[in-house]
Structure formats: C-alpha cells, structure tokens
Amino acid sequence: MSVGLLAMLLVVGTSPAVEDQGAGNLERFEFRETHMGSEFKLLIYCTDRELASSAARSAFARIAFLDATLSDYKPDSELMRLSDQAGGPAVPVSPELFEVLARARSLSERTDGAFEPTINPVVKLWRRARRNRELPRPSQLKEALERVGWRDLVLNAEAQTVRLARPGMRLDVGGIAKGYASDAALEVLREAGISRALVAGAGDIVASEPPPGRSGWIVGIASLDAEEGATRFLSLRCQAVSTSGDTERFVEIDGVRYSHIVDPRTGLGLTDRSSVTVVAPDGTTSDSLATAISVLGPETGLELAEQTEGVEALIVTVGDGQNRYRVDQTSGFEALLARPLEQEEPVTSLGPPES
C-alpha cells in the first residue's frame, strides 16, 4: 500500500532487559535509503560493521529489484509490462510477481473484492482528482470500474503464468508491495547471518529477533491527531505491523474528505476517517490486511482479522459529538501492548505510513 495513512508507526526502542545467552557484544547499526517512493530503514544488531553494511546493501538492492518488478509508476516494470498485455494470452512471470499476485488474489477472494489488485484504472482517476481537486466524472468511474475485477486475474501455478482476461485491465499492488519488500529484505539479512533486525518501510514494519537483552521491539502507534504523537505501544518479536489510513494523502472536495484508499466496490475514495493497525506473522499479510480492513470497516474487518491465524488488529474511527474516537480491536490485541516502563525509550520516527 503500501499511499499516505492515518496512523504513524514509530520504532520507539526495545523492551526491558531479559537474560540473553549468546548475544555477544552486538552493536546497533542503522541504514536508510529511499525506495518505492518511501524511506526504508534498517536496524541491525551484529558484531561487525562491515557485515552490517554489506548485508544492508544487499537488502536495499533486493527492495530496489522488487520496486522495478512491482511498481505501477514505472512504465517498464514487470507489473506494467504484464498490464500492457491485458486481454491477450497468459504470460510467464517472475516468481516474485507471481507470489504477490497469488497472495493478492487470495485476499480478494476472501474479502469479495474489498482488496483488489486490478484497481489501477480507478486509482489513476483519484490521483488526478487529488492533483486537480476535482471529483472524477461518473462516466469516467463507470468506464474504469468496467476494467476492474480480480476474477479476471487468471493464475496458473504450475506454469507460473498470469493472464488478464479483460482488455484494458491494469494492475496495482500498492496495498501489498511494501510489506512484501520488507519481508524480502529481512530474509536477505537472515541469510547474511543477522538474526536481530528490523525493516521499516513507511507504514510497514517487519522484525526478527529483538535486540540483545530485550524481549521485544517497541513500536508506537500515533494518534489520528498528528500533533498528539504515539498513544499506544506494541511489543513485537518475529512479527510484522502495518497501518492504513489517510493522515497525509487525501483530498477535500466540496467539503467532503476523500481518502487515497479507494473502495473497489464503488470506485470512490473512503470518506469515513479511520486508522487500521494490523499485527501479523509477516509484512505481506499485515500490509494487505490493513488495506482490506480499511475498506471493509470495523465490524467485517475485525471478523476477517479474527479468522486469520496469527493476526490481531486495532481500528480507531473518528466519532461524532462527545465520542471523539471509537476504538475496536481483536480479542488478542491487548496482549501485544507494551507495559508503561517499556514506553520510556526514545522515539525514532519512521515517517508517515503509506499502505
């Protein structure tokens, strides 16, 4: 989604010390590069600066490769080359593109199209709407929606081919790509022998084992009020967390605030202000579910989260009158919250989430 969101994720620090055998004299290293239109940040604990730097370069190279594969902004990306062949025969694709499309299509089926990897024709209209502060014309939306539909995204796992069955279809995997790239970068670090690391790309964070002597990585979830800062803190270990919302990317037209997140079922930007935070075993899952739950809304969205193994979710919605915010969460979300003492570490901002 990966797209500006409502809640900002912050790496706050690490939870209180616990007994940690074999950690050695690990040092903390931090690296940053811009990819996929966002800053990616790597936090690495290891004993060797050269190893940390080499592993970071490899991790960023992996993210850059996935950007060139999955971007809908780059006309020569593999995703866009595939889109150019919509309506034609099945096309062989890379393992990475096939996996992302397979995961996206599976979630589309589970959500009856609330998550939609073929939404690009509609998203393009809304990008123009934000620039011009002008709503898409109904005729434009109707024509764009006629080229959207996950059922016409035909995958053949054995041949590893993809066919866009409907002419004019265009792909957009912005709601899953950054989480997938963060997972891939963390795997590169693991293969380099680094077991304690965190990868953060905008509103998606993927973490392996925590820093030495600590029980978890502490991640702060900022309030819907951008000036309020983090109001809830999570303690994560070998988990991922993503947020979805419209804190920074929205457009107000005729007094109505439209999110950059589009409901594929209507073609309209969401107008209910909410922040969705999803914790999952991996970033691909947390990123895509955060987007899907934003579209589905609290009741159906929480039901989806409860039905997904290893997933917990928090939804904060702007209320009316005296109830400034409505808070909904899954049954196990509370257990992920950090204790007050854990929240006293200094905060490092990761920038606005973009899923």
C-alpha positions in Angstrom: 0.0 0.0 0.0 1.9 0.1 0.8 -0.2 6.0 -0.1 -0.4 8.2 3.0 -2.1 6.8 6.0 -3.8 7.8 9.3 -1.6 6.3 11.9 2.2 6.7 12.0 4.3 3.8 13.2 7.3 4.7 15.3 10.1 2.5 16.4 10.3 3.5 20.0 13.0 1.2 21.2 13.2 -2.1 22.9 11.5 -3.7 25.8 13.2 -4.1 29.2 16.3 -6.4 29.5 15.9 -10.1 29.9 18.5 -12.8 30.2 20.0 -13.4 26.7 22.6 -16.1 26.2 24.9 -16.0 23.2 24.2 -12.4 22.2 27.9 -11.4 22.4 28.9 -7.8 22.1 26.4 -6.8 19.4 26.4 -3.3 18.1 23.4 -1.4 16.7 23.7 -0.2 13.1 21.1 1.9 11.2 20.8 2.4 7.5 18.3 4.4 5.4 17.5 4.5 1.6 14.6 5.7 -0.4 12.7 3.1 -2.5 9.1 2.6 -3.7 8.6 6.3 -3.0 9.3 6.0 0.7 12.2 5.8 3.1 13.2 2.3 4.1 15.1 2.0 7.4 17.1 -1.0 8.6 18.0 -1.5 12.2 20.7 -4.2 12.6 22.4 -5.8 15.6 25.7 -7.6 14.9 29.4 -7.6 15.9 30.9 -6.5 12.5 30.3 -3.1 10.9 31.4 -4.4 7.5 29.0 -7.3 7.7 26.2 -4.9 8.7 27.0 -2.6 5.8 27.3 -5.4 3.3 24.0 -7.0 4.4 22.2 -3.6 4.3 23.4 -3.0 0.8 22.1 -6.4 -0.3 18.8 -5.8 1.5 18.3 -2.4 -0.2 19.2 -4.0 -3.6 16.5 -6.6 -3.0 14.0 -3.8 -2.3 15.1 -1.9 -5.4 14.7 -5.1 -7.5 11.1 -5.6 -6.2 10.3 -1.9 -6.9 11.4 -2.5 -10.5 9.2 -5.6 -10.6 6.0 -4.4 -8.8 5.8 -0.6 -9.4 2.8 0.8 -11.2 4.6 4.1 -11.5 7.4 2.7 -13.6 6.2 2.0 -17.2 8.9 -0.5 -17.7 8.3 -2.5 -14.5 7.3 -6.2 -14.9 3.9 -5.4 -13.5 3.2 -2.7 -16.1 4.5 -4.8 -18.9 2.1 -7.5 -17.9 -0.7 -4.9 -17.7 0.1 -3.9 -21.3 -0.8 -7.4 -22.4 -4.3 -7.4 -20.8 -6.9 -9.2 -22.9 -4.2 -11.4 -24.5 -2.8 -14.9 -23.8 -1.2 -16.0 -20.5 2.2 -14.5 -19.8 5.1 -16.2 -17.9 6.1 -14.0 -14.9 8.9 -14.0 -12.3 8.4 -15.9 -9.0 8.2 -12.7 -7.1 5.4 -11.2 -9.2 3.5 -14.5 -9.3 3.7 -14.8 -5.5 2.5 -11.2 -4.9 -0.4 -11.6 -7.3 -1.3 -15.0 -5.8 -1.4 -13.6 -2.3 -3.4 -10.5 -3.5 -5.9 -12.6 -5.4 -6.4 -14.9 -2.5 -7.3 -11.9 -0.2 -9.6 -10.6 -2.9 -11.5 -13.8 -2.8 -11.7 -13.8 1.0 -12.9 -10.2 1.0 -15.2 -10.4 -2.0 -13.2 -7.7 -3.8 -12.6 -5.3 -0.9 -8.9 -5.9 -1.7 -8.4 -5.5 -5.4 -5.1 -5.9 -7.3 -6.7 -4.7 -10.6 -7.9 -1.4 -9.2 -5.3 0.7 -11.1 -7.8 2.3 -13.6 -9.8 3.8 -10.7 -6.7 4.7 -8.7 -5.4 6.7 -11.6 -8.6 8.8 -11.7 -8.2 9.6 -8.0 -4.6 10.5 -8.4 -5.7 13.1 -10.9 -8.6 14.1 -8.6 -6.2 14.9 -5.8 -4.0 17.0 -8.1 -6.9 18.9 -9.6 -9.2 18.9 -6.5 -12.0 17.7 -8.8 -14.1 14.6 -8.5 -13.9 12.0 -11.3 -16.9 12.2 -13.5 -19.5 9.4 -13.1 -18.9 8.3 -16.7 -15.2 8.1 -16.0 -15.7 6.0 -12.9 -18.1 3.7 -14.7 -15.7 3.1 -17.5 -12.8 2.5 -15.1 -14.8 0.1 -13.0 -15.6 -1.9 -16.1 -11.9 -2.7 -16.3 -11.6 -3.9 -12.7 -12.2 -7.4 -11.4 -10.0 -9.9 -9.6 -11.9 -12.8 -11.0 -10.4 -12.0 -14.4 -6.9 -12.2 -12.9 -6.1 -15.8 -14.0 -3.1 -17.5 -12.4 -1.6 -20.8 -13.4 0.7 -22.0 -10.6 2.1 -25.0 -12.5 3.1 -22.9 -15.5 3.7 -19.8 -13.4 1.8 -17.7 -15.9 -0.7 -14.8 -15.4 -3.5 -13.8 -17.7 -5.5 -10.6 -17.5 -8.6 -11.8 -19.2 -10.4 -8.5 -19.7 -9.0 -5.9 -22.2 -7.9 -2.7 -20.6 -7.2 -4.2 -17.1 -4.3 -2.6 -15.2 -2.6 -3.9 -12.0 -1.9 -2.1 -8.8 -0.3 -4.0 -5.9 0.4 -0.9 -3.8 -1.6 -2.4 -0.9 0.8 -5.3 -0.5 4.1 -4.5 -2.2 5.9 -2.6 0.7 5.1 -5.4 3.2 6.3 -8.0 0.7 9.5 -6.0 0.1 10.1 -5.6 3.8 9.8 -9.4 4.3 12.2 -10.0 1.4 14.8 -7.5 2.9 14.6 -9.2 6.3 15.2 -12.5 4.7 18.3 -11.2 3.0 19.6 -10.1 6.4 18.8 -13.5 7.8 20.8 -15.2 5.0 23.7 -12.9 5.9 23.7 -14.3 9.4 21.9 -11.4 11.1 19.1 -12.7 13.3 18.3 -9.4 15.1 17.0 -6.8 12.8 14.0 -4.6 11.9 13.0 -3.4 8.4 10.6 -0.4 8.2 9.2 1.0 5.0 6.7 3.8 5.6 3.8 2.3 7.5 5.1 -1.3 7.4 7.5 -2.8 9.9 8.9 -6.3 9.9 11.1 -7.5 12.8 13.1 -10.6 13.6 14.5 -11.4 17.0 14.8 -8.4 19.3 18.0 -6.6 20.3 20.2 -8.4 22.8 18.9 -8.5 26.4 15.4 -7.4 25.3 12.2 -9.2 25.0 10.7 -7.3 22.0 10.9 -4.3 19.7 8.7 -1.4 20.9 6.6 0.2 18.1 4.4 3.2 18.8 1.1 3.8 17.0 0.5 7.5 16.6 -2.9 9.0 17.2 -5.3 10.2 14.4 -4.3 13.7 15.7 -0.9 14.2 14.0 0.2 16.5 16.8 -0.6 14.0 19.6 2.2 11.5 18.8 2.2 7.9 19.8 -0.6 6.9 22.2 -0.3 3.1 22.1 2.8 0.9 22.1 3.3 -2.6 20.8 6.0 -5.2 21.8 6.9 -7.3 18.8 9.1 -10.3 18.3 9.4 -12.1 14.9 6.2 -10.2 13.8 5.1 -7.5 11.4 2.9 -4.5 11.8 1.2 -2.2 9.3 -1.1 0.8 9.4 -3.5 2.1 6.9 -5.3 5.4 6.8 -5.3 8.9 5.2 -3.5 11.2 7.5 -1.4 12.7 4.7 -2.9 11.5 1.4 -6.4 12.7 0.9 -8.4 15.4 -1.0 -11.2 17.6 0.2 -13.7 18.5 -2.5 -17.0 20.4 -1.8 -16.5 19.9 1.9 -16.0 16.1 1.7 -12.7 14.5 2.7 -11.8 11.6 0.3 -9.1 9.1 1.3 -6.5 7.9 -1.2 -7.8 4.4 -0.3 -10.4 3.5 -2.8 -13.4 1.2 -2.2 -13.1 -1.1 -5.3 -16.8 -1.9 -5.0 -17.9 1.7 -5.5 -14.8 3.4 -7.1 -15.0 6.1 -4.5 -12.3 7.2 -2.0 -13.2 6.3 1.5 -14.9 9.1 3.5 -15.0 7.6 7.0 -11.8 8.6 8.8 -10.2 5.7 10.4 -6.8 4.2 11.3 -6.2 0.5 11.0 -3.2 -1.3 12.6 -2.6 -4.9 11.8 -0.1 -7.2 13.5 0.7 -10.4 11.6 3.4 -13.1 11.2 4.8 -11.3 8.1 4.6 -8.0 6.4 2.9 -9.2 3.3 -0.1 -10.3 5.4 -0.1 -7.2 7.7 0.2 -4.7 4.8 -2.6 -6.3 2.6 -5.0 -6.9 5.6 -4.6 -3.3 6.8 -5.8 -2.0 3.4 -8.6 -4.6 3.2 -9.9 -3.9 6.7 -9.9 -0.1 6.0 -12.3 -0.8 3.1 -14.4 -3.4 5.0 -14.9 -1.2 8.1 -14.8 -2.2 11.8 -17.4 -5.0 12.1 -16.5 -7.0 9.0 -12.8 -6.1 9.2 -12.4 -7.4 12.7 -14.2 -10.6 11.8 -11.7 -11.1 9.0 -8.7 -10.4 11.3 -10.1 -12.9 14.0 -10.4 -15.6 11.3 -6.8 -15.2 10.2 -4.2 -17.1 12.1 -1.6 -15.0 14.0 -3.4 -11.7 13.2 -4.5 -9.0 15.6 -6.0 -5.7 14.6 -6.9 -2.3 16.1 -9.3 0.1 14.3 -9.7 3.7 15.5 -12.5 5.7 13.9 -13.4 9.3 14.2 -16.6 9.6 16.1 -19.3 12.3 16.5 -20.1 14.7 19.4 -18.6 13.7 22.7 -17.2 10.4 21.5 -14.2 11.7 19.7 -12.8 8.3 18.7 -14.3 4.9 18.5 -11.9 2.0 19.2 -12.4 -1.5 18.1 -9.8 -4.3 18.4 -9.5 -8.1 18.1 -9.6 -10.3 21.2 -5.8 -10.7 21.4 -4.6 -7.2 20.6 -4.4 -6.1 24.2 -1.8 -8.8 24.9 0.6 -7.2 22.4 0.6 -3.8 24.2 3.9 -2.8 25.9 3.9 -2.1 29.6 4.3 1.6 30.7 8.0 1.1 31.6 8.7 -0.2 28.1 7.4 3.1 26.6 10.1 5.3 28.1 12.7 4.6 25.3 13.5 7.5 23.0 11.4 7.6 19.8 12.7 7.3 16.3 10.2 8.4 13.7 9.8 6.3 10.6 7.8 8.9 8.6 4.2 8.6 7.5 2.8 5.1 6.8 2.0 4.5 3.1 -0.1 1.4 2.7 
